Amino acid sequence: MKNLLIKGDNLAALKMLRDELQLRNKIDLVYIDPPFATGGSFSIDSSGRTATISKAGEGTIAYTDTLKGAEFINFLKQRIEVIYDLLSEQGSLYLHIDYKIGHYVKVMLDDIFGNDMFRNDITRIKCNPKNFSRVGYGNIKDMILFYTKTRTPIWHEPRIPMKQEEIERLYPKIDKYGRRYTTVPIHAPGETQKGESALPFKGIYPPQGRHWRCSVEELERLDKAGLIEWSATGNPRKINYADEHATKKMQDIWDFKDPAYPTYPTEKNKEMLKTIIEASSDESSIVLDCFAGSGGTLVTAAQMGRRWIGVDVSDAAIRIIQKNFDIAGGIFPDEKEYDFIDITR
């Protein structure tokens, strides 16, 4: 399948992908950033700057965000039901939404995916702190709801480098070669009455109520390799070196601020999109964004070797997506260029 850019209503486009192009159960990753039910409209002026519309005549309208409440939830639900059909058995959905409406959206997603397929409510730090005077705390975040279709999704766990101060705090010891390290217990809670994890290691049994974390054979191997540290009282602990564990699991608070001067009102941080695509797709995967906006998801997916499908109804969005691919340049081998379909004609 070639990459595909579709201009038109995304509900019609999604049904076309499912029914006419036979992509049911074929898409591994969907990232969408739909309208946030703000009640506003968003424009691009003649210089390319984006803004919220406060009165008519201020530039070209990029998109409107006028649906609210139950009407908005129903609008989104119709599209998510088709997206669910399109997702493969190893597929994931990341839905980017505002905190004011997001909790209602989650209830709707639970109904479609099942609450047991809910993975994360990711808090995304979107901007620097503001000092507006109002009753309430400043808002610097939005949210990303992460669901998988089944219990066996594509998952490449994101890990991030530790800061130097974290390394020094978590690995406070230094060996004779100057390598930072820490030690951890070689036993864990829970007694084993029978089996290898209850056998003696160097004549020592696990403490009462605990068992060895690995087999005695493995403990012997670690000790021979110099990876067991013995205390003055004869207590063995495993050595972990900082230079072998200098990354940490990514958590559910993300600090990915959006561009200060976006080319489109909903343009998102490219590193955030890269993180999502890397975690929940393979190079053989199809990535879908049916609220494509500036095309950030599509360009990033292409740069990472994924196939992609983008949909947007806005003339301004389609122009900017095409322009952004031209600017990126050299992404596609000849056989992987994209097709363009206009279903509004």
N, C-alpha and C positions, 0 to 999 in steps of 0.2 A: 504493500500500500504506500502511495505517495503521501507526503505531508499535505494537509488540507486546511485552507482558510475559507471560511464560509461567512458571507454577509447575509444577515437576516435574523428574524426572531429565533432565539435559541431553543425554544420548545419545539418549533417545527424542525429546526436543524437536528436536534437530538433524536427526534423520532425518525428522521431520514437516515441518520447514522445507524440506528437500531434496525429499522425495518427494510430500507432500500439498500443500504450499503452493507448490511448483515454484520454489524460490529457488536452484536450482543455478546457479552462475556469476553470481549477482546481487549478492553482498555485497562491497563494496569494502574494508572494514576490519574486522578482528577483533582486539580487545584482550581477553585473558583473564588472570586472576590466580587460577589454580587453587590447591588446597591444596599446601603445600610438602613433603609427606611428613615432617612433624615428629613424628607419632605422638601429637599432643595434641588436645584439644578446646577450643573457645572459647565464651565465654558472654557474656550481657548481663544485668546485675542489675536489680533493680526501679527503680533510679535512672537507668538507661540507660547505666551505665558498662560498658566491655568488659574482659574479662580472660581469661587462660588458665586452664582448669579444672585444679585440682590434686586435688580430691576431689569426690565427688558432692554435689549440693545447693547449689551456689554459683551461683544464677541460672539463667536459661533458656539452654539450649545453642543457640548460633547455628549452628554447624556443627562437624563432627568431621573430623579429619585423621589417620586411622589407617592408611591404606594406605602401604606402604613398598616400597622396592626394585623388583624386577621387576613386582610386582603393581601398584604405582603407575604405572610406565612403561606397562604394558599398558592400564590404565584411561585414561591420557591419550592413548595412541595411538589407541584406538577413536574418541575424540572428534575428534582432529586429522584423521583420515582423512575424516570427514564434513565438517569445517570446510574442508578442502582442496576438496571438491566444491562447497561453497557459495561459495567465493571467486571473484570475477570475474577475468577475464584481467588486470585492472589492480589486483588485490587484494593486501593485505598482512596479515600476522599479526604481532602483538606478544604474546609470551608471557612473562609476569612470573613469575619463579621464584626459589627460594632457591639460594644458591651451592653448597650441599651436594649437591643433586640435579640442578642445572642442566646440568652437562656431560653427564650421561647422557641428559637430555631432548634436548640438542642432537643427539646421535647419532641419536636416534629421528626428530627433525625433518629431519635431513639425508636420512634414508631416504625420507621422504614427499615433501619439497619438492625434494630434490637439493641438494648442497653449494653448487652455483653460484648458488642462489637465497638463500643465507644472506647477509644484509647487515651485521648488527652483533650483537655481544654487548655490550649497553649496561650499564655499571656505574652503578647508581643508589644515591647516598648517601641512606640511609633514615632516619638518626637521628644524634644527637650522639655523640661518643666515650664509651665506657663504660670503667670501671676495674675490672671484675670480675677477680678473681685466677684465672688458669687457664693451662695450658700452651698457648700460641698467641697470636696477635695479636688485638686487638679487632676485632669484626665490626661495621661500620657500613654495609654494602652488601648489596644483592641484585642480581639481573641481569634484563635484558629481552632476549629473543632475538627478533630482527627478521628476518623472511623475506618475500619477495615470491613470488607465484605464477609470474610471468613476468619477462622483462627490461624490460618497459614498464609499470611500476606508476604509479599516481598518486603524484606527488612534488612537494611544495612545500617547497623547502629551508628548514629553520628557520635563522634568523639571530638573533643576540642582540646587544644593545648592548655596545660596548666600555667598559671603565671608563676614567676620566680618566687614570689612570696609564699604562694601555695606549696610549691615544691619544698622550700625551706621549712615550712611548718609541718608538712606531712611526712617529710623524709629528713628528720633532724640529725641522724647519725652520719658519720663520714668514715669510710674504711681507710686502710693504709695506702690505697691507691688514689684517694681523693674522691671516690664515688659516694654520692649521697644514697642513704638507704634507711629503711625502717624494718621492724620485725613484727610479725603477726603470729597469733597462736596457731599451733598445728592440730589443735583439737577443737571440737564443736559440741554444742549442747545435744544431749540425747545419748542414752546408753545403748550399746549393742551387746546383746548377750552372747551371740555367736557371730563368727565372721572375722575377716581380716582386720577390720577397724577396731577390734577389741584386743588384738594380740599385742604383746610387748614390743616396744621399740628400744633397742639398746638396754634391755632389761627394765624399761619403764612402761607402766600401764597408763592409759589415759586417766585423768582425774575422775573422781566419782561423779557419775551422772553425765559423763561426756564420752566421745569417741574420737578416734583419729580422723582428720579430714580426708585422708587418702590412705592407700594401702601401706603396710609396713615396707614393702618392697620399694615403693616410691619414696618413702621417707629415707630409706637407706641410700637411694640414688641421690637425693637432694643433699644429704649429709656428705656423701663422697665428693659431690661437686662444690662443697664449701658454701651451701645455701641454707645451712642450719646454724644458728648462733646459739651457743650454750652459755647460760648465765653462770655466775659464780656458785649458785646453788644447784646447778645441774638441770635447769629448766630449758628445754629446747624450743626455739621459735624460728619460723621461716623468715629468710631475708628477702625483701623486695627492694630492688634497686630503682631509683628515680628515673634513670635513663631508659629503663625498660617499661615504665608505667607513667610516662610524663603526659598522658592525656587523661581526660575524665569524661564520663558519660554526659551527654548533653541533657540538660534539664528542661522543664516546661515553662521557663521564663526566658524569652528571647529578646535580645537587644539588637534589633535590626531596624534602624530608622530609615524612613523613606527619603528619596532625593529631595533636597531643598528647593530645586527648580525643576519640577517634573515636566515631561513633554506631554503628559496626559494626566487628568485629575486623579486617577486611581493608580498611577504608576507605583510599583512596589520595589522594595529592596532586592537587588539581584542576588546577593549572597543568601538571603532567606529562601528565595526560590531554588537556588542551587542546593541548599541543604535539604529541602523537601524532595526534590527530584532524585538526589543521590540516595536518600534514605529509603524511598518507597518505589523505586523503579530500577529496571535493568536496562542495558543498552539495547536490548531487543524489544523494549516496552513501547507502547503508545501512550502519550501524555495528552490529556484533554483539558482545555480551558474554554468554557463556553460563555464566559464574561471576559473576553480577552483584553479589552482596554488597549493599553499601549503595546501589548504583545510580549511583555517581559517573560512570561512563562514559556511562550513559544520559542523566542530567541534563545533563552537559557537551555531549554530542552534540546534544541538543535545543536547548540554549542557542545552539549554533553553527549551527543551521538544518539539521542532518542528520536523516534518518530513522534509527530505531534498533530493535533487537530485544534484549531482555534475558531471561535464563533463570536461575532459581535454584530449588532444591528446598526451601530453608529457609523455614518460616513467618515467622521473625523477619526474614529478608532481605526478603521480599515486603512485609511491613508497613512496614519502614523505607524501601524504595524508593518506595512509594506516599506515605509521609509526606514524603520529601524532594522529591518532585514538588509536593506541596501547599505546602511551604515555599518552594520556588523561585517558584511562582506566575507566571501570565501568560506562560508559555513558548509555549503552543500557540495558534495560530489555531484556530478552532472545528473546521476540517476535519482538523486534524493531531493530535487527541487520541489516546490509545493504547487498544488493545483488551487485555483481560486474559483469558488462557486458563489454566485449571487442568486439567492432564492427569493429576493424581493421582486424580481422581474417577472 
